[in-house]
Amino acid sequence: MSRPRAAILLTGNELLRGVISDQNAPHLARELERLGFSLTRTVIVGDDLADIRAGLRAALEKADLVVTSGGLGPTHDDRTVEAIAAEAGVPLVLDEEVLGRISRWTDGVADRYGYERSRFDAGNRKQAHIPEGAHVLGIAGTAPALVVAVGDAHLVVLPGVPSELRRLWPLAPEHPALAGLFSRAQPRRQWLIRTYGIGESHVADLFAEAGGDPEGVETSICARNFEIEIDIRAEAGSEANGAAMGERMAAALGEFVFATDERSLAEIVLDLLRERGWTAATAESCTGGMVAGKLTDIAGSSAAFAGGAVVYSNELKRALLGVPADLLEAHGAVSPEVAEAMAQGARERLGADVAVSVTGVAGPGGGTPEKPVGLVYMHVASPAGGEGRRMEWPGDRAIVRARATAGALQLLRAHLVAGPAHAQP
């Protein structure tokens, strides 16, 4: 039995114009894959009624389920429900229960902020009109999520606010109108291989040498977060083929493999620190605290991360980390010698077991023929010894800084795994 097919429809001029970045499609795509649907397409349209209707028709083509996001609010440009009713060929009808729930919520808002309750009446009545025959999945604030049948397909109609969408979406698989559809979904088995230090084209060559996808298996090779990920998915009944492909690829990739799960790189580093019973520190120049930021983004990082020093100027490199003035004079701030001194200084002065440093030319100015924009030196120092890296990347300032941040964490990770190691860019 083939997996049911799903599509995603996003509405909103703010998405089309790039005013806001979409958070909902990636979340819904992951959820649909996890639940066992085959995602056919994601469609983005503006707020024009005709465009939404055309987007609905495109999403519904060959889909058993369409999940929509956005256009459920009280304003004139919130037209998703109107478009759905038109495509389904049914009128909009006032749902008194929905109106009551919305009104109670807006009454509370009015009371808290001293507004007139009546100012919400028109918007409340608009949002309480739903397509005839629709089911109310739930309400977040004033936005009712709906389940609507259109021909042989079903729509799950969700608000565009990400927190509201994520609160209401989990209700969909259990809704009686959708139970049969979700019961047909068959989650695929996944094998994830994450690599660092190998190019995407090289991975593609190794994949071809491994024989390509066997029956029932789909492999994706993706550059993400300055890693190359190999994502292997097997249909029900083809798990053995998927496992064999995973083993062949892992063997071919060898030392470039650093993870087989979804943990962030910072989480992996913190877990390794805790396993060793070590604390880490950072010394950063061109990255301006981005390495420390990645680590402290993770809850509980204080158990393994002592702190960091952002030493942009030579004066602070000397004063805070003890980098010798003659070293700076002889080699310059962007040099392997200064990177080593920064790491050693951070380890000693911040009282950490291991420290990693970053210094480089992020650009767009400041480069020279000897030290061009994109040149970065890193160093890690610990009781196991020390190790440095020279890296040079093309790209703008943001790219150089992001790559340097990932490179420093990879260098620290490799050092924690096996002492001085060879994490290449």
N, C-alpha and C positions, 0 to 999 in steps of 0.2 A: 504494500500500500504506500503510495507516494505521500510525501508530507504536504499538508495544506499550505497554500501560498498566501503571503501577506504583503501589504504595501503600507507606506506611511505618507500622509499628506500634511504638510505644514502650511499654515496660512499667516499672512501678515506682511504689510509693506515694509515694516522695520527689518524683517529678515531679508527681503529682496534687495533692500538698499544697503545692507551691511551695517545698519545702525546698531544692531545687537547680534551677538554670535549665538547660533542655535545650540542648545544643550539637550533638546528633547529627542531629535532623531537618533543620535548615537545611543542614548539610553534605551529607546524603544527597540532599536535594531538588536542590541545585545539581549534584551528581554525576549524578543521574538525568536531569536536563534536559540537561546537557552531553553525555551519552552518547546522547541521542535518545529517551528514554522520555516518555510523557505521564503526569504525576503526577495521580492521581485523588483521593487523600485522605491525610491523616495522622491516625492514631488513637492516642490515649493512654489506657492503662488502668492500673489498680493491679496488685497482686500476687495478687489472688484468682483462683483457677484458673478459675472459671466466667467471670469478667470477661475474662480473657486469651483464653479460647476464643471468647467473643462478639466480642472485638476482632479476632481472627483471621478470623472469618467476615465481619465488616464490611470488613476490609481486602481479603480475597480476592474480594469481590463485584466483578465486572467487571475484575479485575486479572490480568495475566499474571505479574507478579512482585511479591512482597511482601518488603520488607526489614525485619527486626525488630531491635530494639536493647534489650538488657537482659534480666535474668532468667536468666543462665547461670552464676551463681555457686554456691558450695557450701552455702549456707544454705537453711533450710526455705522461705523466701519466694521463692526463685529457681525459678520454675515454668514458664518459657517452653517449654522442651523437652518437659516433660510435657504441656503443653497442645497443642503441635503434634502429638505422637504420638497424642493422643486424637482430634484433628480429622482426622488422616490415617488413623485406624483401624488403627494398627500398634503393636506393643509397643515398649518401651524395651529395648535390648540392650546388654550391656557390651562396649565396644570395647577390647580388651586393648592395642592399640597406643596409643590415646589415654591409657589409664590409665598406661602406662609413661612417656609423655612428661610427663604431669602430675606423676607421682610423682618423676621426676628433677628437675623444677623445684622442687617443694616440699621435696625432700631438700636441695637447695642452700640454700633459705631457712632450713631447720631448722639446718643446719650453720653458717650465718653468724651466726644469732642465738641459738644454743644451745638450740633447742627440741627436744622429742622428735619424732622423725619420725612416730611413730604417731598423733600428734594430728591429722594431715592425712588419715589413711586414709579415714575415712567421707566427707569432702567430696570427696576425689579420686574415689572410686568413684561418687558421685552424679554428678559432672560427666562421667565417662567413659561413662555410659549415654546412648545416643543413639537416635533413632527408627530402627527397622529399615528398611534401604534408604537411609538418609541418607549423604551424602558429607561427609567432613571437609574443610573449606576451608582451615583452618589453626588454629593455637593461639597465643594471646597470654597468657602467664602460665599460668593454669589454665583459661582459658575457651576451649573449642573452638567455632570458627565452623563452621556447617553449611550444606549445600545440601540441601533437602528438597522432594520433589515432593508436592503435595497436589492431587489431581484433575488438571486441565489446567494448573495454575499451579505456579510454583516459589517457594520461600522461601529467602532468604539470611538466615541466623540469626547475628547479630553480638552481641558483648558491649556493655554499656552504657558502659564506661569510654571516653571519647572518644579517647584516644590508642591504645587497643587496637582500637577500631572503625576508626579511620583507617589503622591498619597492615594490617588484614585485608581491608577492603572492596576495595582494588585487585586482590585475587586473584580476585574474582567474575567479571569479564568474560572472563577466560581459562579459567575452569573448563569442562571438556568438557560437563558437564551443562547449562550455561547458554549455550554457544556459539551455538546456533541462535537463542535468544531475543535475545541481544545483537546478532547480525548483522542482525536485523530493525529494530533501533532506527535512527532517522534524526535526527541532530542538526539543530536548527533554526538558521538564520542569525540573528544578533542585531545590532541597532543600538541603542546606548545614548546617550541625550542627557541630560546633567545640567545643571540650571538652579538659579540662586539669585536671589532678589529678585522672584519672581513667584509668585502664589498658585496652589494646586492647581485651584481652580474656573476660574481664567483659562486655565490650560493645557487644562483639559477643553473650554472654549469654543473654543480654537484647534484642538483635535483635531476637534471637530465641524465647524468651518468648513473643515478640510482634507479633509472627506468621510468621516471614520471609517475603519474598517479595510477595506481591499480584500480580495479573496478570498485565503485562505491566510495571512493576516497577523493576528497578535494583538498589540495594544498595551496595555500596562499603564501607568497613571499613579500614581506612588507618592511620598508624602512620607516621606523618610528622611534622617536626620542633618541636618535643617533645610534640606534641598534638595528639589526636586521632580525626580524621575527619570522619564523617558519611555523605557520598555523595549519595543522593537519586535522581534517574533520572526516569522520567515517559515518556513513549511513548505517542504520540498524541492519545487522547481518554481515556487515563488512568490517567489523571491528578488528579482526585478525589482520586484514590487509592494512588498516590504518596503523596498527601497532608495528607491523613489519616495516612500513615506510618510516615511521618515527625512529626505529632502531637504525635503519640504514642512514638516514640523514644525520642523526646524532653521531654515529661513528665517523661519517665523512667530515663532519664539521669539527670534531675533536676538541682541541683546546679553546676554540673560539666560543664554545657554548658556556654560558655563565648562569643560566636559569632555565627552568622548565615550568614556571608558574607565573602568575600575574602580579606578584609583589613589585612595588616600585623599586628602582635601584637604591633609593635611600633606605627603604625598609630592609632590603637585603643587607646593606652595609651595617645598619643598626643591629640586625639579628646576629651577624658575624661578630660584632663587637661584644654583644652580650654573651655569646658562646665562649669567647676568650676571656671574658671578665675585664675587658679593657674599656677605657674612655678615650674619646677622640677629640681633637681640636682642629681648627682650620685657620690658615693665614692667607688672606686673599687681597690681591691688588686689583687686577682688571675685572674680576667677577664681582667685586663690591659686596660680598656677603651672600652671593647666590648659592654657594655650596652649603654654607651654614643654614641658609633658608630652606633648602631642600630637606636637610636632616631634621630641622625643627618643625617642618610641616607635619611630621609624623608624631602622633600622640605617644607619650611615654619616652620620647627621645632623650629626656634629661637623665635617664638611667645609664646612657652610654655616650652622651655628647656633653663635653665640658663647656665648650664655648668657642668663640672665634674672634679673630682680630682682622678688621678691615684696614689695611695699611696702604693707602693710595700714594701717599707722599714718601719720599726717601727719609724725611725727618721722622715720620712715624715708624718706618721700618727699623730705623736705628733705635728710637726711644722705646717702642713697645716690644720689639722682638729681638733687639740686640744685634741687628745686622751690622757688621763692621763698616765704618765709613769708607775705609780704603777698599773694601770689596765692591761697594757701590761705585766708587770712583773708577776702579780698574775695569769692571765688567758691565756696569750699568744695571738698572733695576730689572730689566728683562734679560735674564741670563740664568744658566743652570746653577751657577755658584750662589746667586742671591736666592733662587728658589730653595736650594738646600738649606741656606742659613735661615730663611723664613720658617721652614718646617721644623728645624731643630729649635729655633727660638720659641715657636709656638708651643712645642712639646714641653720645653723646660719652664717657660714663664706662665703657661696656663695650666701646668700640672697634669697633663694628659699622658696616656701611654703611647698614643700614636697621633701624629699630626700630618696633615696634607696641606701643601701650599700651592698657590697659583699666581703667576705673574706673566703679563703679556701685553701685546699691542692690540687692543680691541678695535681701534679706528673710530671714525674714518680717517682722522689725521694721526700724526705721530710716527708714522712708519718711515723707515729708511731702507736703502738697498740691502744693508746688512741685517736689519731687523724690520721686516715688512709687516704691514697690517695682517693680522691673523696668526702671527707667531706667538706661541704660548709655551712657557716652561712650567712644569709641575714637579713636585717632589713629595715623597712620603718618608717619614722617619719614625722608627719604633725600636723596641728592644731587639727585634729581628734584623735590624739594619736599616738601610736607606736605599731608595731607588728614585731615579728621576726620569722624566719624559720630556721630549721636545716634540711639539706638534705645531703644524701650520695648516690653517684652513682658509679656504676662500669664503667670502660672504660678508654681510654687513655686520655692524657692531653687535646687534642682537644675536645673530647666528654665532659669531665668534664667542661671545660670552656664554651662550647656552651650551655650545660644544665643549668649551673649557670646563664648565660646571660638570657636565656628564663625564668628561675625561678624568677629572680629579676624583670623582666618586668611583669610577671604574679602576683607577690606579689604587685607590684605598681598598676597594673590594678585593682586587687581585692580591694585594699584599697581605690582607687578612686571611685569605684562603691558603696561601702557600709561602708566606714571607715575600721577599723580593720576587716579583713575577713579571710577566710580559704582557701587560694589557696595552695593545697597540691602538692607534686611532682608527 
